[in-house]
């Protein structure tokens, strides 16, 4: 089995992704583009070169979005840009694209996740910020610590995801906080710590 996709598969992926970076939408004609294997080539498996395992990206394995994936694997696994070696069906792992969360299918098409599928996916995976996982704590007391060290404490009143895919939480009486750059959120076990 070749570690490189055939010309036919490349054409299918290029058509699906409109030969623009699937992550940021840039036209890579000026910088070069490449086809990224979500489950890496070193993990050779039967669907290595299937369209569901490939993404058209700006850059190479060391430059552009393609390079950023390999430089930041934690984020890449979180967003489905990398897939673990135990996953044999890439079409069952959605990825965050320039057009939102998508299923990349074996037939060379893609479909957006429904809101229910997003919630199910975020809850089923070990994503650091699971929109639904946090939302089920709405109404509970929590402490938000931002990467800058700033701390806010209060009752969680709202959870949403912004256009960049970052979870934003609002505590009662405070401004919205973006949970990024090593921010944490901790929930109290009980509403009243003295309760038994």
C-alpha positions, -999 to 999 in steps of 0.1 A, spaced: 0 0 0 14 34 -10 17 61 17 7 87 -9 -29 91 -23 -35 84 -60 -41 112 -84 -78 102 -85 -81 105 -47 -62 138 -47 -86 152 -73 -116 141 -51 -102 157 -20 -92 189 -39 -127 191 -53 -144 186 -19 -122 212 -2 -123 235 -32 -85 234 -33 -85 259 -4 -72 252 31 -100 233 49 -90 250 82 -87 287 74 -99 289 38 -67 304 24 -60 298 -13 -26 281 -11 -15 289 -47 10 314 -35 23 293 -6 18 258 -17 -8 233 -5 -7 197 6 -30 168 15 -28 160 52 -34 125 66 -56 128 97 -44 94 109 -7 97 100 10 77 73 32 61 99 1 44 112 -6 26 78 -41 11 77 -66 2 50 -82 37 48 -50 57 50 -56 73 16 -94 75 17 -110 110 14 -123 107 50 -87 106 62 -74 134 40 -76 172 42 -64 198 17 -43 223 37 -22 254 32 15 247 37 35 215 42 41 193 72 63 221 86 46 253 73 12 269 72 -19 252 88 -4 218 79 27 226 100 6 240 129 -12 207 131 21 188 136 35 215 159 4 214 182 -9 178 182 -31 183 213 -51 210 196 -51 189 164 -66 158 181 -92 181 198 -104 194 165 -102 161 145 -72 172 124 -53 143 138 -68 109 146 -54 83 170 -39 51 157 -67 30 172 -94 47 150 -100 26 118 -129 47 104 -118 83 99 -154 90 87 -165 85 122 -143 113 136 -156 148 127 -133 178 123 -135 215 127 -133 232 93 -135 267 79 -173 259 75 -178 245 110 -178 209 123 -179 184 95 -180 147 88 -155 139 61 -170 109 42 -154 81 23 -172 91 -9 -154 124 -10 -182 146 3 -186 162 37 -217 169 59 -221 193 87 -228 179 122 -262 186 136 -263 203 170 -272 170 186 -242 153 170 -219 181 182 -232 177 217 -228 140 216 -193 142 201 -181 168 226 -195 147 255 -181 114 242 -146 126 236 -120 138 261 -121 174 247 -108 199 272 -137 222 266 -169 203 260 -197 227 253 -224 203 265 -202 190 293 -199 225 307 -235 235 299 -250 207 321 -235 226 350 -255 258 343 -268 272 375 -239 257 396 -212 277 414 -178 277 397 -145 294 396 -129 305 363 -92 310 362 -79 327 331 -44 321 317 -34 355 329 -41 345 365 -74 365 368 -100 346 388 -138 350 387 -163 331 409 -200 329 406 -230 309 392 -226 297 356 -255 313 336 -246 308 300 -223 287 278 -217 292 240 -191 286 214 -177 316 195 -169 317 158 -133 306 165 -146 275 183 -136 287 218 -161 281 246 -173 313 262 -189 312 297 -208 339 316 -211 339 353 -239 358 370 -231 395 371 -198 392 351 -186 397 316 -183 366 293 -150 348 297 -133 329 268 -118 296 279 -85 295 261 -48 298 268 -47 275 298 -79 288 313 -97 265 337 -132 261 352 -139 242 384 -173 234 397 -183 232 434 -195 198 445 -224 213 465 -241 247 464 -234 251 501 -200 237 512 -213 233 548 -242 211 536 -239 174 546 
